[in-house]
Amino acid sequence: MLKFFKNSYIAQAVVIVLLIAVLWIPAFLTQLHETAVGTPTTPLYNLVAGLFDSSSSAMTVLVFVVFGLCALFFNSMLSVNQLVTRNSSIGALIFILCLCCVPIKDEYYPFLLAIPFIMMTIQTFYLIYQVEKPEPYLMNAGFFLALASMFYFPVIILIIWVLLTMLIMNVREPKHFLIPITGFFVPYFILFACFYFKRTLIEKIEDYSLVFSELGFERLGMTTLELVALVLVFVFMALSLMMIKSGNADNSVGTRKKVNVTLWLFVFSFMMLFMQKPVVCNGLIFMVLAIFVSMALCYVKKSRIIDIVLIVLMLAIIVNQYLPLFGIVI
């Protein structure tokens, strides 16, 4: 199985599309009359949800298509940055499995729609190490992150990760630290200008103030499934890092910096679990896990045990997606 996905041809693409379809069928069957309710701090999600207000099934189709495109983009991002071997589709497979390890519900939609902009932010920082003048990239990183936060507000905490990542990538001039912050505030300046002209500025400021006051860390209340998923995340993270740090993996300076950037992203993704409805609607920690697992699997030589584990996990994830159809909630 692992050998099959270490290539990227028509056959692998067909299997990946079929896997996405199988995993998303329950979402179409169980959420035809529901659409995730946004908050005042998710204006872009509210706009999209408003466009599909008369047809929640159309909203599910939109998120389904975005998810599929994100899987392809994720695979391309890893390949271009030499984090996986060339012409491999293993990144797309692991991305799909990681992001679907909990049942797909409408509460998950805001984060799924934010994923493209989160990946653009990650890709931007992967590129910074390779350029002489990072200013445009830093501006783009802040801009993309702001758009992501307008779909899924807890992402706003990643502005701290952006500043930390600049240090990892040896961007140390004080003036450069203002650039991503400026890029971050540009979309919000436009948004609040629209509020001003609509004469709702004071009301929206109060909404944001209320959300910020409730954004602090809370006790991590979890279901049994969420607890198992989180434990598996740390187990697979540890195993993946062991493989990546082994002598078989690429150990160039660029790769090490990208790994460090992603490790810090993992730390912030874990912090986000305490900020809003843990695990079930915050999949960033699963997306970061997908990066490390994809990297590790590309350096596996004896794949028999890995194949068995992947098949078992795939079947377990598929079964878990279909359990809600029978009224079973773990």
N, C-alpha and C positions, 0 to 999 in steps of 0.2 A: 504493500500500500504506500509506504513512504517513498519507495523508488518511483512509483507511478506519479506522485505529485512533485517529485523533484524535477519534472519536466513541465513545460507549459505549451501544450498544443491543443488542438480542437477537442480531443477526447477529455482532457483534464477540465477544460472550460465547460463542457457539457455536464460533467459530473458535478462541478461546483454549482452551476445554475440549478440542477435538479436538487442538490442538497439544500440550497436556499429555499427552493419552492416547498420541499417537504417540511422544513422547519417552520415555514411561515403559514402553512395551511391552517393550523389552529387559530392564528391571529385573525384570519379572514372569517373563520367560522364562529368565533366567540365574541368579536368586538364590532359587529356590524352596526350597533346602535350606541356606541360610545366613542367619545373623542376626549383625549386628555385635556383637562382644563388648565389653561395657562395662568400666569400671575401677572400683575402689572409690570414686573421686571423682565418679562419674556415677550417683548413687543413683536419680534419677528416670528416667533412661534404662534402668537395670537393672530398675526396677520394670515399666516398659512392656514391655521385651523379655521379662521373665519371664512376663507375662500372655499373650504370644503365642509362648511357647517351643515349643509343640506344632505351630505353624503359622507358618513364616516367611513364607509368601505372605500371610497375614493381616497380618503386620507391614508388609510392603510396601504393602498396601492402605491401612493407617493412615497411613503416611508420605506416600503418594500424595495422600490426601485432605487432610492437613495442608498439603502443598505447594500444592495448588490453592487452599485457603482463604487461604494466605499471599499468593499472587499477587493475590487480590482485595483483601486488607487493605492490601497494599503500594500498590496503585493508589489506594485510598481515602485512605491516609495522605498521598500526594503531592498529591492533589486538594484535600483539606481544608486543607492547609498552603499552598495556592496555589503549589506548586512546579511543577505542570503545569497546563495549562488545564482548566477545568471540563468534566465529561462526556467525558473522554478515557479510553481504555483502553490508551494507549501504555505506561503504567507496568507493567501486568500483562504485556504482551507482552515488554518488555525484561527484566523480572524473570525470566520463564520462560527466555528465551534465555541470560541471564547465568548463572543457577544450573544450567543443564543443559549448559554448554559443555564440561564433562568428563563422562565416562561415569558414570552413576548406579550406585554400588556400595553394598553394605551398610555400608561404613566411613563413608559420607556421612550415614547416618541420624541419628546423634547431633546433628550440626550442624543438619540439616533440622528436627528436632524442637525445637531451641533457637531457631529463627528467630522464632516468634511472640513470645517473651519479649524477644528482642533488638529487634524492631520496636516493641514496647510501650515499651521503654526510650528508643528514638530518638524516638517520638511524644511521650513525656512531656517530653523536653527541647525539642522543637519548640514545645510549648505554654507552657513556662515564661516565654517572652518576653511572652506575652499576659496573664499573671495578676499580681495585686498581691501575693498571699501564696503563695510557691512551696513552702512547707513540705510539704504533702501530696504534691505532685508529686515532690519530692526523695526523700521516703520511698518512694514507688512505684517510682522509677527504681532505687534500690538493691535493692528487693525483687525486681523483675522480672529484674534482672541476676543475682541470686543463683540464681533458678530456672533461668535460661538456663545458668549454669555447672554446674548439677546434671545437665544433659543433655550439655553439651559443655564440659569443664573449662577449656580455654584461654581461654574467654570471661572468666575471672576477671580477666585483665589490663585489661579495660575499666573497672574501678573507677577506674583512673587517668584514663581518658578522661572519666568522669563528673565527677570533680573539676575537670578542666581545662575542661570544658564549662560548669560553673557560672561560671567567670570570664568566658567568652565571653558568657554570658547576663546578665552584670552582677549575679550573685549573689555578694556579697563579704563578707557578715557572717560572722565566724569560726564562730559557732554553727551556721550553715546547713551547713557542711561536714561536721558530725557526723551530720546527718540521713540522707543517702544511705548512709553507712557503717553507721548503725544499722539502716536498712532492709535492707541487704545481710546483716547478721549475724542478723537475726530468723529466716529459714528455716534457717540453719545451727545456730542455738541449738536450734531444735525438732528438727532432725536428730540433733544430738549428744546431746540429751536422750533420744531414742529409743534411740540406741546405748547410753547409760548404763543404761537400764532393761532392755535386752537383754543387758547385761553384755559388750558387745563394744567398749566405748569405747576402751580402751587399744589394742586391735588396730586400730581405725579411725584413731586418731591416728597410729599408726605408718604406716598406708597413706598417709595424707595427707602425712606428712612425707617419705615416699619419693617420692611424685609431685612434691612441691614441689622436692625436690632434683634431679629430672630434668627440671624444667620450663624450665630455662635455654635460651638460644638455641643452636641447633645449625647445622651447615653445611647450606645449602639444597641438598639433593640432589633433582634433578628429572629426570623423563622428558622426552623430546622434546616430547610433547604439552603437558605442564605448562609447559615453558619458552615454547612458542609462545603458550599461553593467557595467561601472565603478561606477555609482551611486548605482546600485543594489549590487555591491561588498561590499561597505561600509555599506549599510543597513543590509545585511545579516551578515556581520562581527559583527556589533554592537549587533544584536539579538542573534547571536551564543555565543558571549562572555558573554552576560547576562545570558544565560542558563548555560554555563560552570561554571560561578561564583556562581550560585545558590547552595542551600544546597543539591540538588539531585545529583550533579556530584561528581566524585572522586576528593578529595581535598588533596591527599597525596603530600609529598614533591617532589617526582619524577615527578608526573604529573604537578605540578606547574612549575617546572623547564623546562619541555618540552614545556609547554604552553608559557613560557617567551621566550624560544629559537625561537619558531614559530612566536611569535608576532614580534620579531625583524626581522625575515625573511620577514614578511609582509611589514615592513617599507622599507627594501631594495628592495623588489619586486616592491613597488610603485615608488621608485626612478628610477628603470630600465625603467619604462614607458616613462621617459623623455630622454632616451638614444638612442632609435632606434625604429622607426615606432610603435608608441604606440598601445597597446592592441591587435591589429590584429595579431601580430607575437611575442608578448611577453606574454606568458601565465602563468608566475610564480605566478603572483598575484592571478590567478584563482586556481592554485594548492594549494596555502597556504589557500585560502578561503575554499577549499574542506576539508582540515584538520579540521578546526574549525566547519564547518557545520556538518561534519560527527560526531564529538564529541558531538555537541549539540543535534543532533537528537537521539542519543542513550539514552538520559536521558529524552526524551519526553514521558509522560504517556498518555495524551489525544491527539490522533494523527489525529482526524478527520479534523481539520483545516489544519494541516501540510500536510495531504494527498491531500487535494484540491490544496494547493499551489504547491506541487510537481508535480501533474498532469498537472496543468496549465503551469508551467515552462517547463516541459518536452515537451508538445505540442508546446509551443512557440519556444523552441530551435529547434525542428524538423522542424517546418515551416520555421524558419529563415535559416536553412541549405539548404532548397529547393528553397528559393526565387531567388537566383542567376540563377537557371535553367530557370527562366522565365524573366530574364533580370532585376529583381528588386533589386536595391541596396539601402539600408537604410543608 
